[in-house]
């Protein structure tokens, strides 16, 4: 028996009520007393989770001192790490020489985070609080919004292959921040489940298997949005003489849009057959990329034209690969969990 497990014998009282005693050390550590209520949550693996929830649980708080020796980007990463772990209150202290760090962190809050607000601020510190709760936006609904935004970004970029629209392309690059907001919000919820701060049901999921699967999914969607953003920026910088060649990539782009859309549908519907179609479609896109590269070589295009075309093709291929990853996760989640059998 593992050292952290405690063995208890099931007893019957009143002829039909099953009872077990609670470990004394656990009771004392939580400050339980007679009359307190415990919540019992049956889990898919047959175990039972016991929790004591006070009426007004204290928020999880942490402090962070910005190091002037670090770059502003490094300080932002440390701030995001605290947000993702699940802290509700983050107190950040800023010594002299960290004005740029302060600005970068506050910009990150606005652009990359959902429900994070400054509740106190002075010249040398900022206290922020995460106000968004899992009950207000489940993981599944957040993923639906995240994938929907990414799908529209991809479709808009492919439409611009026929005729470049700079306003649309600039909007695509701006929408990536919204995708990042949902990504960080979802990862925060999933990490809270992994740490035992929340149950899968608290974030709208069934079990820990779904938690792991959706963690991989949101990373793939976030990377897809990165590649769409990359394509949009390349198209904005492309010289005029290169624009006439973009139409040659449109067929492949439309196939990528279809493949990504099907990957999301296979996930949300747990559609195994559609998932297999996505995997096959991803391989077909890989062949189309090879054909397009061969065409670029045969045409002996100028490097200023060939390089952006090649980069766009590579991003299309990567989007198809990530779509295939999502479809494989959908297939895995569609398979029923094994049922424990007592021999």
ROBA-157976 format. One line per 2 residues: number of its first residue (from 1); their letters; for each residue x, y, z of C-alpha. Coordinates in nm, 4 decimals, padded with zeros to 6 digits, always signed. Layout:
NUM) a) X Y Z  ...
***
This chain:
1) xx) +00.0000 +00.0000 +00.0000  +00.1405 +00.3471 -00.0895
3) xx) +00.2626 +00.5442 +00.2156  +00.0002 +00.8197 +00.1669
5) xx) -00.2937 +00.5778 +00.1628  -00.5018 +00.5104 +00.4743
7) xx) -00.6982 +00.1890 +00.5141  -01.0477 +00.2051 +00.6610
9) xx) -01.3020 -00.0725 +00.7161  -01.6572 -00.0111 +00.5909
11) xx) -01.9147 -00.0508 +00.8652  -02.2957 -00.0500 +00.8710
13) xx) -02.5071 +00.1479 +01.1125  -02.8852 +00.1510 +01.1406
15) xx) -02.9044 -00.1581 +00.9262  -02.8530 +00.0189 +00.5902
17) xx) -02.6112 +00.3126 +00.6253  -02.2468 +00.2519 +00.5273
19) xx) -01.9895 +00.4563 +00.7228  -01.6108 +00.4953 +00.7565
21) xx) -01.4096 +00.7049 +01.0024  -01.2064 +01.0064 +00.8880
23) xx) -00.8291 +01.0280 +00.9549  -00.7634 +01.2414 +01.2647
25) xx) -00.4647 +01.4252 +01.1163  -00.6692 +01.5260 +00.8121
27) xx) -00.9581 +01.6460 +01.0285  -00.7258 +01.8556 +01.2467
29) xx) -00.5382 +02.0025 +00.9513  -00.8614 +02.1269 +00.7930
31) xx) -01.0122 +02.2367 +01.1235  -01.3220 +02.0226 +01.0848
33) xx) -01.5765 +02.0165 +01.3627  -01.9037 +01.8424 +01.4347
35) xx) -02.1806 +01.9654 +01.2069  -01.9529 +02.0630 +00.9156
37) xx) -02.0480 +01.9369 +00.5687  -01.8233 +01.7482 +00.3289
39) xx) -01.8797 +01.7102 -00.0442  -01.8398 +01.3623 -00.1916
41) xx) -01.7700 +01.3368 -00.5651  -01.7724 +00.9946 -00.7392
43) xx) -01.4959 +00.9817 -01.0026  -01.4995 +00.7774 -01.3268
45) xx) -01.2299 +00.5385 -01.1999  -01.4557 +00.4276 -00.9125
47) xx) -01.2845 +00.6372 -00.6453  -01.4516 +00.8974 -00.4260
49) xx) -01.3152 +01.2468 -00.3692  -01.3881 +01.4021 -00.0297
51) xx) -01.3629 +01.7794 +00.0059  -01.4272 +02.0310 +00.2782
53) xx) -01.5416 +02.3624 +00.1387  -01.5756 +02.6608 +00.3654
55) xx) -01.8399 +02.9184 +00.2820  -01.5803 +03.1856 +00.2003
57) xx) -01.2603 +03.0178 +00.0815  -00.9560 +03.2415 +00.0872
59) xx) -00.8158 +03.3342 -00.2545  -00.4780 +03.1903 -00.3501
61) xx) -00.2231 +03.4695 -00.3291  +00.1388 +03.4998 -00.4411
63) xx) +00.4014 +03.7720 -00.4596  +00.6449 +03.8442 -00.7390
65) xx) +00.9452 +04.0749 -00.7253  +01.0571 +04.1915 -01.0670
67) xx) +01.4296 +04.1476 -01.1180  +01.5843 +04.4493 -01.2984
69) xx) +01.8502 +04.2169 -01.4418  +01.5885 +04.0220 -01.6357
71) xx) +01.4390 +04.1444 -01.9622  +01.0782 +04.2711 -01.9646
73) xx) +00.9838 +03.9639 -02.1708  +01.1236 +03.7322 -01.9012
75) xx) +00.9240 +03.9149 -01.6322  +00.6085 +03.8726 -01.8403
77) xx) +00.6751 +03.4985 -01.8649  +00.7085 +03.4735 -01.4857
79) xx) +00.3845 +03.6683 -01.4413  +00.2009 +03.4409 -01.6867
81) xx) +00.3372 +03.1339 -01.5046  +00.1767 +03.2515 -01.1794
83) xx) -00.1505 +03.3186 -01.3571  -00.1497 +02.9721 -01.5144
85) xx) -00.0794 +02.7934 -01.1847  -00.4118 +02.9251 -01.0567
87) xx) -00.3353 +03.2163 -00.8240  -00.6289 +03.4529 -00.7705
89) xx) -00.4222 +03.7444 -00.6376  -00.0772 +03.8365 -00.7660
91) xx) +00.1168 +04.1142 -00.5956  +00.4015 +04.2445 -00.8125
93) xx) +00.6705 +04.4701 -00.6667  +00.8768 +04.6925 -00.8949
95) xx) +01.2185 +04.8159 -00.7747  +01.3915 +05.1057 -00.9487
97) xx) +01.4799 +05.0527 -01.3122  +01.1805 +04.8304 -01.3956
99) xx) +00.9471 +05.0782 -01.5666  +00.9630 +04.8843 -01.8949
101) xx) +00.8880 +04.5623 -01.7076  +00.5799 +04.7214 -01.5493
103) xx) +00.4554 +04.8439 -01.8878  +00.5098 +04.5025 -02.0492
105) xx) +00.3193 +04.3193 -01.7727  +00.0254 +04.5608 -01.7889
107) xx) +00.0109 +04.5271 -02.1696  +00.0102 +04.1490 -02.1305
109) xx) -00.2876 +04.1726 -01.8942  -00.4863 +04.3748 -02.1465
111) xx) -00.3942 +04.1774 -02.4591  -00.3482 +03.8210 -02.3366
113) xx) -00.5672 +03.7593 -02.0304  -00.9376 +03.7210 -01.9547
115) xx) -01.0809 +03.8725 -01.6373  -00.7522 +03.9954 -01.4887
117) xx) -00.7866 +04.3397 -01.3334  -00.5715 +04.5744 -01.1266
119) xx) -00.7317 +04.6183 -00.7823  -00.4520 +04.8216 -00.6179
121) xx) -00.1553 +05.0126 -00.7546  +00.1221 +05.2417 -00.6354
123) xx) +00.4563 +05.3579 -00.7691  +00.6370 +05.0439 -00.6536
125) xx) +00.3731 +04.7699 -00.6696  +00.0639 +04.6418 -00.8484
127) xx) -00.1925 +04.3931 -00.7172  -00.3974 +04.2099 -00.9781
129) xx) -00.6891 +03.9739 -00.9317  -00.8296 +03.7093 -01.1641
131) xx) -01.2054 +03.7630 -01.1570  -01.3036 +03.5075 -01.4219
133) xx) -01.4470 +03.1891 -01.2716  -01.4668 +02.8444 -01.4365
135) xx) -01.8431 +02.8321 -01.3817  -01.8836 +03.1417 -01.5994
137) xx) -01.7059 +02.9927 -01.9013  -01.6498 +02.6176 -01.9261
139) xx) -01.3463 +02.4737 -02.1011  -01.5592 +02.3313 -02.3832
141) xx) -01.7317 +02.6657 -02.4509  -01.3989 +02.8484 -02.4361
143) xx) -01.2509 +02.6024 -02.6870  -01.5508 +02.6526 -02.9168
145) xx) -01.4908 +03.0274 -02.9173  -01.1166 +02.9848 -02.9595
147) xx) -01.1511 +02.7483 -03.2545  -01.4218 +02.9653 -03.4129
149) xx) -01.2004 +03.2745 -03.4077  -00.9068 +03.0773 -03.5482
151) xx) -01.1264 +02.9325 -03.8240  -01.2368 +03.2805 -03.9345
153) xx) -00.8751 +03.4011 -03.9280  -00.7719 +03.1153 -04.1562
155) xx) -01.0649 +03.1651 -04.3949  -00.9947 +03.5385 -04.4246
157) xx) -00.6289 +03.4773 -04.5043  -00.7153 +03.2243 -04.7756
159) xx) -00.9665 +03.4668 -04.9306  -00.6877 +03.7251 -04.9519
161) xx) -00.4828 +03.4866 -05.1654  -00.7151 +03.5788 -05.4528
163) xx) -00.6973 +03.9527 -05.3866  -00.4888 +04.1034 -05.1084
165) xx) -00.6955 +04.3109 -04.8662  -00.4619 +04.4870 -04.6258
167) xx) -00.7366 +04.5869 -04.3820  -00.8544 +04.2268 -04.3475
169) xx) -00.4981 +04.0992 -04.3051  -00.4261 +04.3555 -04.0320
171) xx) -00.7439 +04.2508 -03.8503  -00.6288 +03.8886 -03.8676
173) xx) -00.3023 +03.9753 -03.6925  -00.4950 +04.1603 -03.4198
175) xx) -00.7329 +03.8687 -03.3605  -00.4439 +03.6453 -03.2591
177) xx) -00.4389 +03.8256 -02.9214  -00.7964 +03.7074 -02.8596
179) xx) -00.6945 +03.3485 -02.9352  -00.4076 +03.3846 -02.6871
181) xx) -00.6531 +03.5095 -02.4226  -00.8634 +03.1962 -02.4541
183) xx) -00.5517 +02.9765 -02.4648  -00.4146 +03.1095 -02.1355
185) xx) -00.7586 +03.1039 -01.9719  -00.8164 +02.7394 -02.0681
187) xx) -00.4675 +02.6285 -01.9625  -00.5204 +02.8010 -01.6253
189) xx) -00.8395 +02.6009 -01.5682  -00.6829 +02.2721 -01.6760
191) xx) -00.3782 +02.3250 -01.4542  -00.6059 +02.3970 -01.1592
193) xx) -00.7680 +02.0584 -01.2189  -00.4281 +01.8881 -01.2457
195) xx) -00.3228 +02.0446 -00.9132  -00.6419 +01.9287 -00.7428
197) xx) -00.7750 +02.2813 -00.6920  -01.0735 +02.2016 -00.9154
199) xx) -01.2514 +01.8878 -01.0318  -01.2982 +01.8140 -01.4034
201) xx) -01.6704 +01.8765 -01.3542  -01.5910 +02.2264 -01.2196
203) xx) -01.4609 +02.3253 -01.5644  -01.7253 +02.1380 -01.7631
205) xx) -01.5282 +01.8194 -01.8327  -01.6024 +01.4565 -01.7505
207) xx) -01.2702 +01.3165 -01.6298  -00.8937 +01.3661 -01.6195
209) xx) -00.8603 +01.1955 -01.9564  -01.0506 +01.4841 -02.1148
211) xx) -00.8335 +01.7303 -01.9214  -00.5188 +01.5860 -02.0790
213) xx) -00.6750 +01.5673 -02.4251  -00.8012 +01.9259 -02.4233
215) xx) -00.4647 +02.0504 -02.2946  -00.3050 +01.9113 -02.6105
217) xx) -00.5871 +02.0446 -02.8290  -00.5620 +02.4065 -02.7126
219) xx) -00.1869 +02.4058 -02.7751  -00.2458 +02.2880 -03.1321
221) xx) -00.5122 +02.5553 -03.1888  -00.2818 +02.8227 -03.0461
223) xx) -00.0029 +02.7141 -03.2831  -00.2460 +02.7175 -03.5775
225) xx) -00.3372 +03.0788 -03.4945  +00.0347 +03.1623 -03.4796
227) xx) +00.0844 +03.0250 -03.8315  -00.2202 +03.2105 -03.9654
229) xx) -00.0807 +03.5294 -03.8144  +00.2545 +03.4522 -03.9756
231) xx) +00.0919 +03.4108 -04.3179  -00.0999 +03.7389 -04.2813
233) xx) +00.2170 +03.9307 -04.1920  +00.4052 +03.7806 -04.4864
235) xx) +00.1262 +03.8765 -04.7259  +00.1282 +04.2327 -04.5941
237) xx) +00.5035 +04.2598 -04.6645  +00.5055 +04.0863 -05.0035
239) xx) +00.6187 +04.2978 -05.2990  +00.3551 +04.3808 -05.5598
241) xx) +00.5189 +04.1604 -05.8246  +00.4799 +03.8566 -05.5968
243) xx) +00.1051 +03.8971 -05.5438  +00.0165 +03.7446 -05.8803
245) xx) +00.1584 +03.4108 -05.7622  -00.0585 +03.3908 -05.4501
247) xx) -00.3555 +03.2635 -05.6499  -00.1539 +02.9442 -05.7147
249) xx) -00.1692 +02.8656 -05.3410  -00.5437 +02.9155 -05.3074
251) xx) -00.6456 +02.5551 -05.3789  -00.4132 +02.4292 -05.1085
253) xx) -00.5392 +02.7005 -04.8733  -00.9018 +02.5947 -04.9211
255) xx) -00.8069 +02.2347 -04.8451  -00.6370 +02.3505 -04.5241
257) xx) -00.9507 +02.5432 -04.4195  -01.1629 +02.2333 -04.4754
259) xx) -00.9202 +02.0066 -04.2896  -00.8989 +02.2340 -03.9843
261) xx) -01.2772 +02.2770 -03.9711  -01.3288 +01.9014 -03.9855
263) xx) -01.0740 +01.8455 -03.7079  -01.2701 +02.0736 -03.4754
265) xx) -01.5993 +01.9073 -03.5675  -01.4527 +01.5616 -03.5096
267) xx) -01.3448 +01.6742 -03.1626  -01.6724 +01.8318 -03.0563
269) xx) -01.8831 +01.5467 -03.2006  -01.6405 +01.2662 -03.1047
271) xx) -01.6672 +01.1570 -03.4683  -01.4111 +00.8827 -03.5350
273) xx) -01.4782 +00.8560 -03.9106  -01.4398 +01.2315 -03.9579
275) xx) -01.1181 +01.2159 -03.7579  -00.9778 +00.9564 -03.9988
277) xx) -01.0737 +01.1826 -04.2920  -00.8794 +01.4683 -04.1353
279) xx) -00.5666 +01.2549 -04.0987  -00.5903 +01.1496 -04.4648
281) xx) -00.6540 +01.5094 -04.5703  -00.3446 +01.6240 -04.3820
283) xx) -00.1311 +01.3769 -04.5757  -00.2802 +01.4986 -04.9042
285) xx) -00.1872 +01.8553 -04.8124  +00.1693 +01.7364 -04.7528
287) xx) +00.1775 +01.6053 -05.1107  +00.0345 +01.9339 -05.2410
289) xx) +00.3111 +02.1210 -05.0602  +00.5754 +01.9088 -05.2328
291) xx) +00.4127 +01.9740 -05.5721  +00.4031 +02.3497 -05.5051
293) xx) +00.7697 +02.3546 -05.4033  +00.8562 +02.1737 -05.7243
295) xx) +00.6625 +02.4364 -05.9210  +00.8527 +02.7212 -05.7472
297) xx) +01.1843 +02.5554 -05.8350  +01.0872 +02.4968 -06.1986
299) xx) +00.9715 +02.8581 -06.2415  +01.3068 +02.9844 -06.1058
301) xx) +01.1343 +03.2665 -05.9238  +01.3280 +03.5548 -05.7743
303) xx) +01.4280 +03.4968 -05.4120  +01.2078 +03.7905 -05.3049
305) xx) +00.9081 +03.6048 -05.4470  +01.0063 +03.2425 -05.3820
307) xx) +01.0890 +03.2843 -05.0130  +00.7511 +03.4245 -04.8955
309) xx) +00.5660 +03.1682 -05.1096  +00.7734 +02.8890 -04.9559
311) xx) +00.7074 +03.0192 -04.6037  +00.3313 +03.0340 -04.6639
313) xx) +00.3367 +02.6757 -04.7943  +00.5256 +02.5624 -04.4867
315) xx) +00.2694 +02.7278 -04.2557  -00.0190 +02.5652 -04.4452
317) xx) +00.1506 +02.2277 -04.3990  +00.2022 +02.2912 -04.0266
319) xx) -00.1654 +02.3900 -03.9846  -00.2652 +02.0623 -04.1506
321) xx) -00.0320 +01.8701 -03.9181  -00.1807 +02.0351 -03.6087
323) xx) -00.5302 +01.9614 -03.7435  -00.4300 +01.5972 -03.7732
325) xx) -00.3132 +01.6040 -03.4100  -00.6544 +01.7404 -03.3024
327) xx) -00.8305 +01.4666 -03.5008  -00.6201 +01.1947 -03.3377
329) xx) -00.7103 +01.3291 -02.9940  -01.0767 +01.3298 -03.1005
331) xx) -01.0470 +00.9627 -03.1961  -00.8831 +00.8807 -02.8621
333) xx) -01.1536 +01.0607 -02.6641  -01.4271 +00.8880 -02.8633
335) xx) -01.3166 +00.5488 -02.7306  -01.4976 +00.4502 -02.4107
337) xx) -01.3032 +00.4383 -02.0857  -01.2151 +00.0902 -01.9573
339) xx) -01.4430 -00.0254 -01.6758  -01.2628 -00.1571 -01.3656
341) xx) -01.3401 -00.5234 -01.2998  -01.3050 -00.6876 -00.9602
343) x) -01.1865 -01.0468 -00.9864
***
